[in-house]
Amino acid sequence: MTNNLTLLAKNIKKYRNKLGISQDKLSKLANITLHTLTKIESGATADPRIETVNRIANALGVSLDDLMK
């Protein structure tokens, strides 16, 4: 699972940077707190809720699969 979390964190950052938006902007687009996004993107959240990850994916304009591969 740690490998998937690392991959998730890297992909969120990759797609966020591709869009040229800050963590703060993404958190607002995804309707989650900046604290939550920061913890997920850093890999500090051991088991992020699928609903939260789905919100992030939607805000980034990608699928859940894109974030997990």
All heavy atoms as TSV, in Angstrom:
chain	resi	resn	atom	element	x	y	z
A	1	MET	N	N	0.822	-1.202	0.000
A	1	MET	CA	C	0.000	0.000	0.000
A	1	MET	C	C	0.864	1.263	0.000
A	1	MET	O	O	0.500	2.240	-0.598
A	1	MET	CB	C	-0.940	-0.044	1.214
A	1	MET	CG	C	-1.947	1.062	1.227
A	1	MET	SD	S	-3.150	0.844	-0.091
A	1	MET	CE	C	-4.368	2.011	0.404
A	2	THR	N	N	1.992	1.213	0.665
A	2	THR	CA	C	2.869	2.373	0.711
A	2	THR	C	C	3.278	2.801	-0.692
A	2	THR	O	O	3.318	3.988	-0.993
A	2	THR	CB	C	4.128	2.079	1.550
A	2	THR	OG1	O	3.712	1.685	2.856
A	2	THR	CG2	C	5.015	3.277	1.650
A	3	ASN	N	N	3.547	1.837	-1.559
A	3	ASN	CA	C	3.929	2.135	-2.926
A	3	ASN	C	C	2.814	2.877	-3.654
A	3	ASN	O	O	3.065	3.828	-4.383
A	3	ASN	CB	C	4.303	0.848	-3.660
A	3	ASN	CG	C	5.263	1.098	-4.792
A	3	ASN	OD1	O	5.884	2.147	-4.870
A	3	ASN	ND2	N	5.384	0.132	-5.660
A	4	ASN	N	N	1.553	2.443	-3.450
A	4	ASN	CA	C	0.421	3.115	-4.071
A	4	ASN	C	C	0.263	4.533	-3.551
A	4	ASN	O	O	-0.071	5.437	-4.307
A	4	ASN	CB	C	-0.876	2.336	-3.829
A	4	ASN	CG	C	-0.992	1.118	-4.714
A	4	ASN	OD1	O	-0.288	0.991	-5.714
A	4	ASN	ND2	N	-1.866	0.221	-4.349
A	5	LEU	N	N	0.506	4.732	-2.253
A	5	LEU	CA	C	0.397	6.074	-1.688
A	5	LEU	C	C	1.464	6.988	-2.251
A	5	LEU	O	O	1.198	8.141	-2.572
A	5	LEU	CB	C	0.489	6.028	-0.161
A	5	LEU	CG	C	-0.719	5.449	0.548
A	5	LEU	CD1	C	-0.462	5.380	2.043
A	5	LEU	CD2	C	-1.960	6.262	0.264
A	6	THR	N	N	2.674	6.464	-2.375
A	6	THR	CA	C	3.756	7.256	-2.954
A	6	THR	C	C	3.412	7.631	-4.387
A	6	THR	O	O	3.596	8.775	-4.804
A	6	THR	CB	C	5.080	6.471	-2.912
A	6	THR	OG1	O	5.347	6.102	-1.566
A	6	THR	CG2	C	6.222	7.290	-3.443
A	7	LEU	N	N	2.874	6.685	-5.128
A	7	LEU	CA	C	2.475	6.930	-6.506
A	7	LEU	C	C	1.348	7.953	-6.563
A	7	LEU	O	O	1.380	8.882	-7.379
A	7	LEU	CB	C	2.034	5.615	-7.159
A	7	LEU	CG	C	1.749	5.650	-8.644
A	7	LEU	CD1	C	2.968	6.121	-9.422
A	7	LEU	CD2	C	1.328	4.270	-9.109
A	8	LEU	N	N	0.368	7.810	-5.690
A	8	LEU	CA	C	-0.742	8.765	-5.631
A	8	LEU	C	C	-0.217	10.172	-5.352
A	8	LEU	O	O	-0.565	11.125	-6.052
A	8	LEU	CB	C	-1.747	8.347	-4.553
A	8	LEU	CG	C	-2.889	9.319	-4.272
A	8	LEU	CD1	C	-3.799	9.458	-5.496
A	8	LEU	CD2	C	-3.685	8.871	-3.070
A	9	ALA	N	N	0.642	10.285	-4.355
A	9	ALA	CA	C	1.195	11.591	-3.989
A	9	ALA	C	C	1.971	12.206	-5.153
A	9	ALA	O	O	1.800	13.392	-5.469
A	9	ALA	CB	C	2.091	11.448	-2.761
A	10	LYS	N	N	2.799	11.402	-5.807
A	10	LYS	CA	C	3.592	11.909	-6.933
A	10	LYS	C	C	2.702	12.340	-8.092
A	10	LYS	O	O	2.950	13.371	-8.726
A	10	LYS	CB	C	4.567	10.833	-7.420
A	10	LYS	CG	C	5.748	10.622	-6.525
A	10	LYS	CD	C	6.661	9.554	-7.083
A	10	LYS	CE	C	7.834	9.307	-6.164
A	10	LYS	NZ	N	8.690	8.221	-6.648
A	11	ASN	N	N	1.673	11.556	-8.363
A	11	ASN	CA	C	0.791	11.888	-9.479
A	11	ASN	C	C	-0.053	13.124	-9.213
A	11	ASN	O	O	-0.279	13.927	-10.120
A	11	ASN	CB	C	-0.082	10.692	-9.849
A	11	ASN	CG	C	0.689	9.649	-10.622
A	11	ASN	OD1	O	1.679	9.950	-11.271
A	11	ASN	ND2	N	0.242	8.416	-10.541
A	12	ILE	N	N	-0.524	13.283	-7.995
A	12	ILE	CA	C	-1.272	14.505	-7.668
A	12	ILE	C	C	-0.383	15.714	-7.915
A	12	ILE	O	O	-0.787	16.679	-8.565
A	12	ILE	CB	C	-1.793	14.480	-6.214
A	12	ILE	CG1	C	-2.898	13.441	-6.074
A	12	ILE	CG2	C	-2.305	15.869	-5.810
A	12	ILE	CD1	C	-3.342	13.190	-4.644
A	13	LYS	N	N	0.837	15.645	-7.406
A	13	LYS	CA	C	1.762	16.763	-7.588
A	13	LYS	C	C	2.073	16.983	-9.063
A	13	LYS	O	O	2.110	18.120	-9.536
A	13	LYS	CB	C	3.049	16.504	-6.804
A	13	LYS	CG	C	3.991	17.676	-6.822
A	13	LYS	CD	C	5.157	17.456	-5.901
A	13	LYS	CE	C	6.036	18.695	-5.853
A	13	LYS	NZ	N	7.118	18.563	-4.881
A	14	LYS	N	N	2.280	15.885	-9.808
A	14	LYS	CA	C	2.594	15.988	-11.239
A	14	LYS	C	C	1.467	16.696	-11.994
A	14	LYS	O	O	1.711	17.643	-12.745
A	14	LYS	CB	C	2.825	14.599	-11.831
A	14	LYS	CG	C	3.051	14.594	-13.335
A	14	LYS	CD	C	3.255	13.197	-13.874
A	14	LYS	CE	C	1.928	12.497	-14.049
A	14	LYS	NZ	N	2.017	11.206	-14.737
A	15	TYR	N	N	0.229	16.236	-11.802
A	15	TYR	CA	C	-0.893	16.837	-12.526
A	15	TYR	C	C	-1.174	18.261	-12.052
A	15	TYR	O	O	-1.544	19.124	-12.847
A	15	TYR	CB	C	-2.147	15.969	-12.392
A	15	TYR	CG	C	-2.084	14.711	-13.223
A	15	TYR	CD1	C	-2.032	13.458	-12.637
A	15	TYR	CD2	C	-2.070	14.771	-14.619
A	15	TYR	CE1	C	-1.967	12.300	-13.402
A	15	TYR	CE2	C	-2.003	13.627	-15.400
A	15	TYR	CZ	C	-1.952	12.397	-14.784
A	15	TYR	OH	O	-1.881	11.263	-15.545
A	16	ARG	N	N	-0.969	18.519	-10.761
A	16	ARG	CA	C	-1.170	19.875	-10.240
A	16	ARG	C	C	-0.155	20.823	-10.866
A	16	ARG	O	O	-0.508	21.927	-11.317
A	16	ARG	CB	C	-1.033	19.860	-8.711
A	16	ARG	CG	C	-1.256	21.212	-8.071
A	16	ARG	CD	C	-1.199	21.136	-6.557
A	16	ARG	NE	N	0.061	20.654	-6.045
A	16	ARG	CZ	C	1.179	21.379	-5.976
A	16	ARG	NH1	N	1.205	22.626	-6.432
A	16	ARG	NH2	N	2.279	20.863	-5.463
A	17	ASN	N	N	1.096	20.392	-10.922
A	17	ASN	CA	C	2.133	21.231	-11.528
A	17	ASN	C	C	1.901	21.422	-13.021
A	17	ASN	O	O	2.179	22.493	-13.562
A	17	ASN	CB	C	3.522	20.640	-11.272
A	17	ASN	CG	C	3.969	20.819	-9.838
A	17	ASN	OD1	O	3.522	21.731	-9.153
A	17	ASN	ND2	N	4.840	19.945	-9.378
A	18	LYS	N	N	1.397	20.381	-13.677
A	18	LYS	CA	C	1.090	20.468	-15.105
A	18	LYS	C	C	0.051	21.565	-15.376
A	18	LYS	O	O	0.122	22.273	-16.386
A	18	LYS	CB	C	0.549	19.118	-15.573
A	18	LYS	CG	C	0.684	18.828	-17.027
A	18	LYS	CD	C	0.223	17.396	-17.287
A	18	LYS	CE	C	0.784	16.896	-18.578
A	18	LYS	NZ	N	0.353	15.519	-18.859
A	19	LEU	N	N	-0.906	21.688	-14.447
A	19	LEU	CA	C	-1.924	22.731	-14.572
A	19	LEU	C	C	-1.424	24.099	-14.093
A	19	LEU	O	O	-2.075	25.113	-14.319
A	19	LEU	CB	C	-3.173	22.356	-13.772
A	19	LEU	CG	C	-3.994	21.186	-14.302
A	19	LEU	CD1	C	-5.119	20.849	-13.331
A	19	LEU	CD2	C	-4.555	21.504	-15.678
A	20	GLY	N	N	-0.290	24.092	-13.409
A	20	GLY	CA	C	0.276	25.343	-12.910
A	20	GLY	C	C	-0.515	25.947	-11.766
A	20	GLY	O	O	-0.619	27.168	-11.664
A	21	ILE	N	N	-1.080	25.085	-10.906
A	21	ILE	CA	C	-1.858	25.594	-9.778
A	21	ILE	C	C	-1.205	25.200	-8.455
A	21	ILE	O	O	-0.492	24.208	-8.367
A	21	ILE	CB	C	-3.335	25.118	-9.815
A	21	ILE	CG1	C	-3.432	23.592	-9.779
A	21	ILE	CG2	C	-4.051	25.691	-11.025
A	21	ILE	CD1	C	-4.860	23.070	-9.696
A	22	SER	N	N	-1.476	25.992	-7.459
A	22	SER	CA	C	-0.921	25.747	-6.128
A	22	SER	C	C	-1.749	24.699	-5.387
A	22	SER	O	O	-2.868	24.363	-5.797
A	22	SER	CB	C	-0.929	27.049	-5.319
A	22	SER	OG	O	-2.276	27.451	-5.077
A	23	GLN	N	N	-1.201	24.215	-4.288
A	23	GLN	CA	C	-1.961	23.303	-3.436
A	23	GLN	C	C	-3.216	23.993	-2.923
A	23	GLN	O	O	-4.276	23.375	-2.846
A	23	GLN	CB	C	-1.109	22.829	-2.253
A	23	GLN	CG	C	-0.037	21.845	-2.630
A	23	GLN	CD	C	0.766	21.392	-1.429
A	23	GLN	OE1	O	0.974	22.148	-0.485
A	23	GLN	NE2	N	1.239	20.151	-1.476
A	24	ASP	N	N	-3.097	25.255	-2.576
A	24	ASP	CA	C	-4.245	26.011	-2.081
A	24	ASP	C	C	-5.356	26.077	-3.128
A	24	ASP	O	O	-6.527	25.834	-2.822
A	24	ASP	CB	C	-3.802	27.419	-1.664
A	24	ASP	CG	C	-4.919	28.220	-1.038
A	24	ASP	OD1	O	-5.568	27.706	-0.098
A	24	ASP	OD2	O	-5.152	29.362	-1.481
A	25	LYS	N	N	-4.986	26.379	-4.354
A	25	LYS	CA	C	-5.969	26.456	-5.442
A	25	LYS	C	C	-6.625	25.091	-5.679
A	25	LYS	O	O	-7.847	24.999	-5.820
A	25	LYS	CB	C	-5.291	26.959	-6.718
A	25	LYS	CG	C	-6.169	26.997	-7.943
A	25	LYS	CD	C	-7.169	28.117	-7.887
A	25	LYS	CE	C	-7.904	28.220	-9.219
A	25	LYS	NZ	N	-8.941	29.214	-9.181
A	26	LEU	N	N	-5.825	24.026	-5.693
A	26	LEU	CA	C	-6.376	22.695	-5.900
A	26	LEU	C	C	-7.312	22.309	-4.762
A	26	LEU	O	O	-8.376	21.735	-5.001
A	26	LEU	CB	C	-5.264	21.656	-6.049
A	26	LEU	CG	C	-5.728	20.209	-6.220
A	26	LEU	CD1	C	-6.674	20.054	-7.404
A	26	LEU	CD2	C	-4.526	19.282	-6.362
A	27	SER	N	N	-6.936	22.630	-3.545
A	27	SER	CA	C	-7.800	22.293	-2.407
A	27	SER	C	C	-9.156	22.986	-2.534
A	27	SER	O	O	-10.194	22.390	-2.248
A	27	SER	CB	C	-7.131	22.643	-1.078
A	27	SER	OG	O	-7.060	24.034	-0.878
A	28	LYS	N	N	-9.149	24.219	-3.015
A	28	LYS	CA	C	-10.409	24.943	-3.206
A	28	LYS	C	C	-11.220	24.344	-4.356
A	28	LYS	O	O	-12.438	24.203	-4.247
A	28	LYS	CB	C	-10.140	26.424	-3.445
A	28	LYS	CG	C	-9.662	27.117	-2.179
A	28	LYS	CD	C	-9.275	28.554	-2.420
A	28	LYS	CE	C	-8.783	29.151	-1.094
A	28	LYS	NZ	N	-8.077	30.388	-1.266
A	29	LEU	N	N	-10.557	23.980	-5.437
A	29	LEU	CA	C	-11.252	23.369	-6.570
A	29	LEU	C	C	-11.855	22.014	-6.192
A	29	LEU	O	O	-12.922	21.645	-6.677
A	29	LEU	CB	C	-10.293	23.182	-7.750
A	29	LEU	CG	C	-9.820	24.441	-8.466
A	29	LEU	CD1	C	-8.721	24.106	-9.458
A	29	LEU	CD2	C	-10.985	25.120	-9.165
A	30	ALA	N	N	-11.157	21.281	-5.326
A	30	ALA	CA	C	-11.609	19.956	-4.911
A	30	ALA	C	C	-12.548	20.013	-3.706
A	30	ALA	O	O	-13.092	18.990	-3.302
A	30	ALA	CB	C	-10.405	19.081	-4.582
A	31	ASN	N	N	-12.701	21.210	-3.144
A	31	ASN	CA	C	-13.552	21.408	-1.969
A	31	ASN	C	C	-13.093	20.543	-0.788
A	31	ASN	O	O	-13.896	19.872	-0.143
A	31	ASN	CB	C	-15.021	21.148	-2.309
A	31	ASN	CG	C	-15.955	21.723	-1.265
A	31	ASN	OD1	O	-15.615	22.685	-0.582
A	31	ASN	ND2	N	-17.130	21.130	-1.134
A	32	ILE	N	N	-11.772	20.561	-0.557
A	32	ILE	CA	C	-11.186	19.911	0.608
A	32	ILE	C	C	-10.266	20.919	1.281
A	32	ILE	O	O	-9.917	21.938	0.687
A	32	ILE	CB	C	-10.396	18.630	0.233
A	32	ILE	CG1	C	-9.238	18.952	-0.713
A	32	ILE	CG2	C	-11.315	17.573	-0.360
A	32	ILE	CD1	C	-8.319	17.768	-1.005
A	33	THR	N	N	-9.873	20.627	2.515
A	33	THR	CA	C	-8.993	21.573	3.196
A	33	THR	C	C	-7.574	21.477	2.644
A	33	THR	O	O	-7.148	20.423	2.163
A	33	THR	CB	C	-8.954	21.316	4.718
A	33	THR	OG1	O	-8.341	20.048	4.960
A	33	THR	CG2	C	-10.343	21.368	5.330
A	34	LEU	N	N	-6.866	22.576	2.737
A	34	LEU	CA	C	-5.465	22.608	2.312
A	34	LEU	C	C	-4.664	21.599	3.134
A	34	LEU	O	O	-3.802	20.898	2.596
A	34	LEU	CB	C	-4.886	24.019	2.461
A	34	LEU	CG	C	-3.402	24.186	2.147
A	34	LEU	CD1	C	-3.086	23.751	0.720
A	34	LEU	CD2	C	-2.976	25.627	2.381
A	35	HIS	N	N	-4.957	21.506	4.410
A	35	HIS	CA	C	-4.269	20.570	5.299
A	35	HIS	C	C	-4.418	19.129	4.788
A	35	HIS	O	O	-3.445	18.376	4.736
A	35	HIS	CB	C	-4.822	20.703	6.721
A	35	HIS	CG	C	-4.200	19.784	7.707
A	35	HIS	ND1	N	-2.931	19.959	8.196
A	35	HIS	CD2	C	-4.671	18.660	8.287
A	35	HIS	CE1	C	-2.658	18.986	9.038
A	35	HIS	NE2	N	-3.699	18.183	9.112
A	36	THR	N	N	-5.629	18.761	4.401
A	36	THR	CA	C	-5.888	17.416	3.888
A	36	THR	C	C	-5.096	17.164	2.613
A	36	THR	O	O	-4.440	16.129	2.466
A	36	THR	CB	C	-7.394	17.211	3.632
A	36	THR	OG1	O	-8.085	17.329	4.878
A	36	THR	CG2	C	-7.690	15.866	3.010
A	37	LEU	N	N	-5.146	18.105	1.690
A	37	LEU	CA	C	-4.416	17.948	0.430
A	37	LEU	C	C	-2.916	17.839	0.675
A	37	LEU	O	O	-2.245	16.985	0.094
A	37	LEU	CB	C	-4.703	19.109	-0.523
A	37	LEU	CG	C	-3.928	19.055	-1.840
A	37	LEU	CD1	C	-4.300	17.814	-2.644
A	37	LEU	CD2	C	-4.153	20.305	-2.648
A	38	THR	N	N	-2.391	18.677	1.534
A	38	THR	CA	C	-0.957	18.664	1.833
A	38	THR	C	C	-0.538	17.314	2.397
A	38	THR	O	O	0.496	16.763	1.997
A	38	THR	CB	C	-0.611	19.796	2.828
A	38	THR	OG1	O	-1.013	21.044	2.271
A	38	THR	CG2	C	0.874	19.837	3.129
A	39	LYS	N	N	-1.336	16.768	3.296
A	39	LYS	CA	C	-1.010	15.473	3.889
A	39	LYS	C	C	-1.072	14.354	2.854
A	39	LYS	O	O	-0.225	13.467	2.846
A	39	LYS	CB	C	-1.933	15.178	5.065
A	39	LYS	CG	C	-1.599	16.015	6.292
A	39	LYS	CD	C	-2.507	15.726	7.452
A	39	LYS	CE	C	-2.177	14.375	8.032
A	39	LYS	NZ	N	-2.914	14.084	9.263
A	40	ILE	N	N	-2.058	14.394	1.968
A	40	ILE	CA	C	-2.167	13.362	0.932
A	40	ILE	C	C	-1.007	13.490	-0.051
A	40	ILE	O	O	-0.358	12.508	-0.397
A	40	ILE	CB	C	-3.521	13.444	0.200
A	40	ILE	CG1	C	-4.659	13.065	1.150
A	40	ILE	CG2	C	-3.531	12.538	-1.031
A	40	ILE	CD1	C	-6.054	13.326	0.594
A	41	GLU	N	N	-0.737	14.710	-0.487
A	41	GLU	CA	C	0.325	14.913	-1.486
A	41	GLU	C	C	1.707	14.589	-0.932
A	41	GLU	O	O	2.592	14.181	-1.679
A	41	GLU	CB	C	0.282	16.345	-2.023
A	41	GLU	CG	C	1.125	16.529	-3.258
A	41	GLU	CD	C	0.991	17.893	-3.893
A	41	GLU	OE1	O	-0.119	18.228	-4.365
A	41	GLU	OE2	O	1.996	18.625	-3.927
A	42	SER	N	N	1.891	14.736	0.347
A	42	SER	CA	C	3.188	14.413	0.952
A	42	SER	C	C	3.301	12.937	1.304
A	42	SER	O	O	4.379	12.465	1.670
A	42	SER	CB	C	3.409	15.259	2.207
A	42	SER	OG	O	2.538	14.825	3.239
A	43	GLY	N	N	2.179	12.212	1.214
A	43	GLY	CA	C	2.186	10.795	1.565
A	43	GLY	C	C	1.983	10.547	3.051
A	43	GLY	O	O	2.084	9.422	3.515
A	44	ALA	N	N	1.701	11.605	3.817
A	44	ALA	CA	C	1.546	11.475	5.264
A	44	ALA	C	C	0.213	10.853	5.671
A	44	ALA	O	O	0.102	10.320	6.771
A	44	ALA	CB	C	1.692	12.845	5.929
A	45	THR	N	N	-0.785	10.926	4.814
A	45	THR	CA	C	-2.076	10.305	5.121
A	45	THR	C	C	-2.008	8.849	4.687
A	45	THR	O	O	-1.850	8.547	3.504
A	45	THR	CB	C	-3.224	11.034	4.396
A	45	THR	OG1	O	-3.272	12.385	4.861
A	45	THR	CG2	C	-4.555	10.367	4.653
A	46	ALA	N	N	-2.151	7.966	5.656
A	46	ALA	CA	C	-1.978	6.529	5.400
A	46	ALA	C	C	-3.064	5.939	4.509
A	46	ALA	O	O	-2.804	5.056	3.712
A	46	ALA	CB	C	-1.924	5.777	6.723
A	47	ASP	N	N	-4.289	6.423	4.644
A	47	ASP	CA	C	-5.396	5.823	3.910
A	47	ASP	C	C	-6.425	6.901	3.545
A	47	ASP	O	O	-7.460	7.018	4.199
A	47	ASP	CB	C	-6.041	4.729	4.775
A	47	ASP	CG	C	-7.025	3.886	3.999
A	47	ASP	OD1	O	-6.982	3.891	2.754
A	47	ASP	OD2	O	-7.845	3.209	4.645
A	48	PRO	N	N	-6.135	7.689	2.507
A	48	PRO	CA	C	-7.086	8.751	2.153
A	48	PRO	C	C	-8.420	8.161	1.690
A	48	PRO	O	O	-8.457	7.104	1.069
A	48	PRO	CB	C	-6.389	9.504	1.019
A	48	PRO	CG	C	-5.383	8.566	0.473
A	48	PRO	CD	C	-5.003	7.642	1.584
A	49	ARG	N	N	-9.481	8.837	2.033
A	49	ARG	CA	C	-10.808	8.386	1.631
A	49	ARG	C	C	-10.951	8.469	0.119
A	49	ARG	O	O	-10.481	9.415	-0.502
A	49	ARG	CB	C	-11.875	9.244	2.306
A	49	ARG	CG	C	-11.899	9.068	3.819
A	49	ARG	CD	C	-12.878	9.969	4.488
A	49	ARG	NE	N	-14.209	9.734	3.945
A	49	ARG	CZ	C	-15.266	10.505	4.199
A	49	ARG	NH1	N	-15.137	11.545	4.981
A	49	ARG	NH2	N	-16.436	10.236	3.673
A	50	ILE	N	N	-11.609	7.473	-0.450
A	50	ILE	CA	C	-11.785	7.423	-1.903
A	50	ILE	C	C	-12.564	8.640	-2.392
A	50	ILE	O	O	-12.298	9.159	-3.469
A	50	ILE	CB	C	-12.442	6.092	-2.353
A	50	ILE	CG1	C	-12.392	5.947	-3.874
A	50	ILE	CG2	C	-13.863	5.992	-1.837
A	50	ILE	CD1	C	-11.025	5.754	-4.435
A	51	GLU	N	N	-13.502	9.122	-1.581
A	51	GLU	CA	C	-14.266	10.312	-1.967
A	51	GLU	C	C	-13.353	11.531	-2.104
A	51	GLU	O	O	-13.526	12.349	-3.007
A	51	GLU	CB	C	-15.375	10.614	-0.944
A	51	GLU	CG	C	-16.427	9.554	-0.835
A	51	GLU	CD	C	-16.077	8.444	0.160
A	51	GLU	OE1	O	-15.025	8.533	0.842
A	51	GLU	OE2	O	-16.845	7.474	0.238
A	52	THR	N	N	-12.398	11.618	-1.210
A	52	THR	CA	C	-11.453	12.734	-1.244
A	52	THR	C	C	-10.552	12.644	-2.467
A	52	THR	O	O	-10.347	13.635	-3.171
A	52	THR	CB	C	-10.608	12.761	0.048
A	52	THR	OG1	O	-11.487	12.829	1.174
A	52	THR	CG2	C	-9.667	13.947	0.063
A	53	VAL	N	N	-10.037	11.458	-2.728
A	53	VAL	CA	C	-9.168	11.263	-3.889
A	53	VAL	C	C	-9.955	11.509	-5.175
A	53	VAL	O	O	-9.435	12.102	-6.131
A	53	VAL	CB	C	-8.531	9.855	-3.880
A	53	VAL	CG1	C	-7.670	9.637	-5.117
A	53	VAL	CG2	C	-7.704	9.655	-2.618
A	54	ASN	N	N	-11.202	11.109	-5.189
A	54	ASN	CA	C	-12.057	11.348	-6.356
A	54	ASN	C	C	-12.274	12.847	-6.580
A	54	ASN	O	O	-12.254	13.314	-7.725
A	54	ASN	CB	C	-13.394	10.623	-6.192
A	54	ASN	CG	C	-14.168	10.567	-7.482
A	54	ASN	OD1	O	-13.622	10.286	-8.539
A	54	ASN	ND2	N	-15.460	10.832	-7.399
A	55	ARG	N	N	-12.458	13.601	-5.513
A	55	ARG	CA	C	-12.604	15.065	-5.642
A	55	ARG	C	C	-11.340	15.687	-6.232
A	55	ARG	O	O	-11.408	16.591	-7.059
A	55	ARG	CB	C	-12.887	15.696	-4.277
A	55	ARG	CG	C	-14.272	15.490	-3.772
A	55	ARG	CD	C	-14.431	16.164	-2.442
A	55	ARG	NE	N	-15.758	15.964	-1.914
A	55	ARG	CZ	C	-16.265	16.643	-0.917
A	55	ARG	NH1	N	-15.542	17.573	-0.312
A	55	ARG	NH2	N	-17.483	16.410	-0.496
A	56	ILE	N	N	-10.198	15.202	-5.769
A	56	ILE	CA	C	-8.921	15.716	-6.282
A	56	ILE	C	C	-8.794	15.389	-7.768
A	56	ILE	O	O	-8.432	16.250	-8.574
A	56	ILE	CB	C	-7.737	15.141	-5.478
A	56	ILE	CG1	C	-7.779	15.655	-4.038
A	56	ILE	CG2	C	-6.405	15.497	-6.150
A	56	ILE	CD1	C	-6.820	14.941	-3.096
A	57	ALA	N	N	-9.112	14.144	-8.128
A	57	ALA	CA	C	-9.034	13.736	-9.540
A	57	ALA	C	C	-9.943	14.601	-10.401
A	57	ALA	O	O	-9.528	15.081	-11.468
A	57	ALA	CB	C	-9.411	12.258	-9.687
A	58	ASN	N	N	-11.170	14.817	-9.955
A	58	ASN	CA	C	-12.109	15.652	-10.713
A	58	ASN	C	C	-11.591	17.076	-10.868
A	58	ASN	O	O	-11.693	17.667	-11.942
A	58	ASN	CB	C	-13.480	15.661	-10.047
A	58	ASN	CG	C	-14.223	14.357	-10.216
A	58	ASN	OD1	O	-13.948	13.582	-11.132
A	58	ASN	ND2	N	-15.157	14.090	-9.325
A	59	ALA	N	N	-11.025	17.624	-9.796
A	59	ALA	CA	C	-10.493	18.988	-9.849
A	59	ALA	C	C	-9.305	19.085	-10.807
A	59	ALA	O	O	-9.099	20.118	-11.446
A	59	ALA	CB	C	-10.090	19.447	-8.448
A	60	LEU	N	N	-8.549	17.999	-10.913
A	60	LEU	CA	C	-7.402	17.971	-11.823
A	60	LEU	C	C	-7.799	17.625	-13.252
A	60	LEU	O	O	-6.993	17.735	-14.171
A	60	LEU	CB	C	-6.364	16.956	-11.331
A	60	LEU	CG	C	-5.625	17.311	-10.045
A	60	LEU	CD1	C	-4.826	16.110	-9.551
A	60	LEU	CD2	C	-4.717	18.511	-10.250
A	61	GLY	N	N	-9.032	17.158	-13.430
A	61	GLY	CA	C	-9.496	16.778	-14.758
A	61	GLY	C	C	-8.938	15.450	-15.223
A	61	GLY	O	O	-8.742	15.240	-16.422
A	62	VAL	N	N	-8.654	14.552	-14.264
A	62	VAL	CA	C	-8.130	13.230	-14.583
A	62	VAL	C	C	-8.992	12.172	-13.899
A	62	VAL	O	O	-9.827	12.492	-13.062
A	62	VAL	CB	C	-6.650	13.075	-14.134
A	62	VAL	CG1	C	-5.767	14.087	-14.854
A	62	VAL	CG2	C	-6.495	13.205	-12.630
A	63	SER	N	N	-8.761	10.912	-14.262
A	63	SER	CA	C	-9.513	9.822	-13.636
A	63	SER	C	C	-8.762	9.306	-12.403
A	63	SER	O	O	-7.575	9.598	-12.217
A	63	SER	CB	C	-9.702	8.678	-14.633
A	63	SER	OG	O	-8.463	8.041	-14.885
A	64	LEU	N	N	-9.464	8.534	-11.592
A	64	LEU	CA	C	-8.811	7.884	-10.466
A	64	LEU	C	C	-7.680	6.983	-10.942
A	64	LEU	O	O	-6.625	6.918	-10.333
A	64	LEU	CB	C	-9.817	7.049	-9.651
A	64	LEU	CG	C	-10.755	7.820	-8.736
A	64	LEU	CD1	C	-11.796	6.884	-8.149
A	64	LEU	CD2	C	-9.979	8.518	-7.638
A	65	ASP	N	N	-7.922	6.306	-12.065
A	65	ASP	CA	C	-6.876	5.447	-12.636
A	65	ASP	C	C	-5.619	6.241	-12.972
A	65	ASP	O	O	-4.513	5.748	-12.769
A	65	ASP	CB	C	-7.379	4.740	-13.902
A	65	ASP	CG	C	-8.347	3.607	-13.606
A	65	ASP	OD1	O	-8.381	3.130	-12.451
A	65	ASP	OD2	O	-9.061	3.197	-14.529
A	66	ASP	N	N	-5.795	7.447	-13.501
A	66	ASP	CA	C	-4.626	8.281	-13.825
A	66	ASP	C	C	-3.798	8.584	-12.579
A	66	ASP	O	O	-2.568	8.652	-12.654
A	66	ASP	CB	C	-5.056	9.596	-14.469
A	66	ASP	CG	C	-5.611	9.427	-15.866
A	66	ASP	OD1	O	-5.206	8.470	-16.557
A	66	ASP	OD2	O	-6.456	10.247	-16.276
A	67	LEU	N	N	-4.463	8.768	-11.456
A	67	LEU	CA	C	-3.742	9.083	-10.234
A	67	LEU	C	C	-3.062	7.860	-9.619
A	67	LEU	O	O	-2.096	7.987	-8.881
A	67	LEU	CB	C	-4.680	9.695	-9.180
A	67	LEU	CG	C	-5.197	11.101	-9.484
A	67	LEU	CD1	C	-6.071	11.587	-8.339
A	67	LEU	CD2	C	-4.064	12.074	-9.742
A	68	MET	N	N	-3.554	6.670	-9.955
A	68	MET	CA	C	-3.037	5.451	-9.344
A	68	MET	C	C	-2.053	4.678	-10.212
A	68	MET	O	O	-1.537	3.656	-9.801
A	68	MET	CB	C	-4.194	4.532	-8.955
A	68	MET	CG	C	-5.146	5.139	-7.950
A	68	MET	SD	S	-4.353	5.744	-6.438
A	68	MET	CE	C	-3.758	4.227	-5.744
A	69	LYS	N	N	-1.780	5.171	-11.430
A	69	LYS	CA	C	-0.829	4.423	-12.273
A	69	LYS	C	C	0.371	5.249	-12.643
A	69	LYS	O	O	0.438	6.416	-12.465
A	69	LYS	CB	C	-1.514	3.919	-13.531
A	69	LYS	CG	C	-2.048	5.008	-14.435
A	69	LYS	CD	C	-2.662	4.429	-15.674
A	69	LYS	CE	C	-3.182	5.558	-16.528
A	69	LYS	NZ	N	-3.724	5.155	-17.756
